[in-house]
Amino acid sequence: MKKRRTKPRRGHETRRRKPCRFCQNPSLEIDYKNIELLRQFVSERGKIKARRVTGTCARHQRKLAIAIKRARFLGLLPYHVYVYR
């Protein structure tokens, strides 16, 4: 049986998570009317980006998802963005 390595391999150091920008700056408000902010967390196809991509914490990711869905319902953000070839 092979022994496990205790140290990470060379070039494979553990990466630190990005700090949540909403936790760092409490003056930033997550609001469904702030479309410029919400567009940073939506892909070019219109899908909500994952936490590991955006670096938000679980609490703020939930608030972002609710705000994006509310903005979609009100017609401020599109549900789908079609890419024509």
Buried (B, 14 or more C-beta within 10 A) or exposed (E): EEEEEEEEEEEEEEEEEEEBBBEEEEEEEBEBEBEEBBEEBBEEEBEBBEBEEBBBBEEBBEBBEEBBBBBBEEEBBEEEEEEEE
